[in-house]
């Protein structure tokens, strides 16, 4: 079980790090090639639809990162697995960066399409709150002096803040928003053309790979710093 | 019976403490009114402009001024050791959180209930909206007390960055603000929106003893 044991994670992480990095670079090159040259223009949006290939994967991964952090907080608090605390501390900045990429690319997309950088729409506002929650987690990690209190308090905060996740996901269905509803992650068949779905999936996998690679690096650093603090 | 007696003594102690620190509560209310004045100075004294946004202003300032008193929530009792004594008297940490939340609601939030009508006169809000505002505040302020309990118990051991507590309260009070301002501005579905507000209250009231009790226990163990 390398996902809950720091020592085994170190070993598996050593094996996985370089292949993941190389794979993500290859996939990024392939995905960018696909999304810039081999995918068609949208009939309404023209060439700006290509922002989607950065915007959507980062949004998915921002949500996914928070969901995994919630899972690890439950594991850490309920089953007393300290690796969950290490994971939370290490991964929060990655999620914050993904959310920031999502917000910035979204507002770059919104200017030509909606005519404004920002609207106070349910989806946009809830993602902004998600970003603030990530920032609060980072600041909490920086500002407590006692480590045992800090990690548990941060885990509780993550659990309480996970209320925001379903709001982000379902905000487009619950309220009338300018942001379009889900086209891919829904129960029926995705209403996107395969020629656009292929680069999107490649980019998502590439984002995921680079995210996992950075996460491995950060978790290893965190483990080393904890070990050196103890001894 | 003995347990009930202890609860009554707890509230008597809280009453005494709040009476001796009454100027703190008054300062909160003065902060509320002064910020209304500042708002009006910055927007301009035009009545047509003020009355549609008046309720939003009142709710925002109520939220801000209730975050001012967060430091008093657990910090004093934690530092002079009374929290431990209360716990040794047979209250679990979750129960202390509930008692403290209710006492914060009674002694800090309820005085605002009397200052809202005056604020409504200042901001030119009609009297039929005032009743809705008071109803929504009675529910919403209890939610704000629960959130304040959670965030201030999280920040007991946080010596460097106490403002984080206010940020936490403000993040989680976003739905409260949305629905409680919506209650007043959309009068035709008042009942459905106040039911949503009650639902949020029940969720937060259920989370509160677990989260703040755990944080209190942690901080007392590692102090």
Contacts between the chains, C-beta under 8 A, distances in Angstrom:
chain1	res1	chain2	res2	distance
A	125	B	174	8.0
A	129	B	171	6.3
A	129	B	174	6.2
A	132	B	167	7.7
A	132	B	171	5.9
A	133	B	171	6.2
A	136	B	164	6.8
A	136	B	167	5.9
A	136	B	168	6.4
A	136	B	171	6.7
A	139	B	161	6.5
A	139	B	164	6.0
A	140	B	154	7.9
A	140	B	158	7.7
A	140	B	164	6.4
A	142	B	161	7.8
A	143	B	158	5.5
A	143	B	160	4.6
A	143	B	161	3.8
A	143	B	164	6.4
A	144	B	157	6.0
A	144	B	158	5.5
A	144	B	160	8.0
A	145	B	157	7.3
A	145	B	159	6.5
A	145	B	160	7.4
A	146	B	157	5.5
A	146	B	222	5.2
A	148	B	218	7.4
A	148	B	222	5.4
A	149	B	157	4.6
A	149	B	218	5.2
A	149	B	219	6.1
A	149	B	222	5.0
A	150	B	157	7.8
A	152	B	214	7.4
A	152	B	215	8.0
A	152	B	218	5.4
A	153	B	154	5.0
A	153	B	157	7.7
A	153	B	215	5.9
A	153	B	218	6.8
A	156	B	154	7.0
A	156	B	211	5.4
A	156	B	214	6.1
A	156	B	215	6.4
A	157	B	154	6.4
A	157	B	168	7.1
A	159	B	211	7.8
A	160	B	150	6.7
A	160	B	172	7.2
A	160	B	207	6.3
A	160	B	211	5.9
A	161	B	171	7.4
A	161	B	172	7.8
A	163	B	172	7.8
